[in-house]
């Protein structure tokens, strides 16, 4: 049975840690009062078991149980390689 875990797509900006990557996710939203479209970014630490991700890769991350103090996401798939 497929669980309803959250999935996000973002770009890898750091892979300097062992089995961990930092993924930046951008989202667009409209300001409630001024109606201007604003681009917001957020960084997530994600588990990369085989150290396959490189900086610049487009990846899909999926929510998981806490793996460390700051790591709650796992890299599900590499959608596009950098370069």
N, C-alpha and C positions, 0 to 999 in steps of 0.2 A: 504494500500500500504506500503510495506516494505521500510524504509528509508535506505540510505547508510551510516549509522553511523559507525565510526571505532569501532572495538572490539579488545580487547587485553586479553591475559591470563597471570596471574601472581600469585604470592604467597603473602598471607597476612603476613606482618611483624609487624604490630602494630594495636591494636584495643582499645587503651586506651581512645580515644575520643568518645563522644556521637554521635552515628549515622554516624561515619566516620571511615574508615579503610585506612591504608597505604599499597599499593600493589606494590611490586617490580616486574618489567617486564624485562626479559633478552632477548637479541637479539644477533644473530651472524651475523657478516659481514666480508667481506674480505677487507683488507687494499689495497688501490688503487695502491700504489707503491711497497710495499714489499710482497703483496699477502698472508700475514699471516692472519689466521682466528682469529678475536678478539671478545671476549664476552663483550658486553656493557650492563649495567643495568641502569634502570631509575625508580624513585619512583613516584607513582601517588596517590593522595588522592581521595577516592571514597566514595560515599554516600551509607550507609548500613541502610536502614530505620528501620529494626526491631532488629538491633544489633545481627544478627545471626552468623556473621563470627568470627572465632577464629584464633589466630596466627597459621600459618602453613597451613591454608586452601588454596587449589588451586581454584581460582575464575576467572570468565569471567567478564570484565568490559566493559561498553559501553559509548561512548561519549554522553554528554548531554549539556543542557544550563548551564551557570555558576550558581552554587548553593551557592558559597561563594567566597571569594577572591582567594582561591587556589583550590577549588573543582569544577571540570568540568566532572567528571565521576560518573557512578552509577553501583553498583554491579548488574549484570544481573542474574548470576547463580553461585552456589557453585558446582564446578565440582568434588572436592575430599576433604573429611574431613581430618584434621590433626590426626596423630596417628592411 
